[in-house]
Amino acid sequence: MNPSPIPQPSPEHRPGFRLIIVGDEILSGKRADKHLVKVIELLKARGLSLTQAEYVGDDPDRITTLLERAFASGDVVFSTGGIGATPDDHTRQCAARALGVPLALHPQAKVLIEQRMQDVALEQGKVYQPDAADNLHRLNMGVFPAGATVIPNPYNKIPGFSVGRVHFVPGFPVMAWPMIEWVLDTCYAPWFQTQAWLERSVIVFGAMEATLTPLMVQLEHDFPGIKVFSLPSVDHAQWGRHIELGVKGAPGLVTPAYAALLAGLQTFQLKLGPELVQS
């Protein structure tokens, strides 16, 4: 089986990458979210970056509204959680509502779920009974919006699903993360950033961001293709109150831009701390 959620994209017009994390247990603090940091890591390993992340509880109206925006955005969106078959799982139904399409048992998902149920019966030394009430209920996990395609789940075969560039995976990290990797590697490889990336910054003491803003604006004007960033801190354990000021982009652009940054800082007669490099 080698399902593909969407056709292979063109390397041009790379979209943003978003994350939606569904579940009351996250917002209540009963469980700590692990997806945000991991998805950032998975994207970064492929030269990509997360452009937006949103959390939503198990509220069907809010989930539907969020998914309407996701489908309309044109971005690649990963939604984690809420695709099970218990009363607090609403994501499948909300996706269908957001799209204005009916729900239907996906034939490929049905096969995969039945394979999983047969595996479980064998592990437990029982006879698989496809018409048993529990097994019929489990097939609800394969009821997706019409037109969806499946995302394989290497952990237990229970698939996720995709509609266009919006991809739905379980809330369990052990399942969600390899499924997200599969989607990235199968569908979005043409958008992976293959060129080198460099980030150089310096710790600046005794400055206000407003004072440094004209220099930042000038650098982005003078060096198209680089991004200037400013990360203030008021209580850093090592450096106390400071600003990490830097530039990032292709190495050939970063090197002269960073030299211009240091030269510009000299005019302010500020105390500078360590220089940081990340590639």
ABEGO torsion letter per residue (X at the ends): XBBBABBBBBABGBBBBBBBBBEAAAAAGABBBAAAAAAAAAAAAAGBBBABBBBBBBBAAAAAAAAAAAAAAGBBBBBBEGABABAABAAAAAAAAAAGBBBBBBAAAAAAAAAAAAAAAAAAGBBBBAABAAAAAAAAAABBBBGBBBBBBAAAGBBBBBBEABBBBBABAAAAAAAAAAAAAAAAAAABBABBBBBBBBBBBGBBAAAAAAAAAAAAAABBGBBBBBBBBAABAAAEBBBBBBBBEBAAAAAAAAAAAAAAAAAAGBBBBBBBBBX
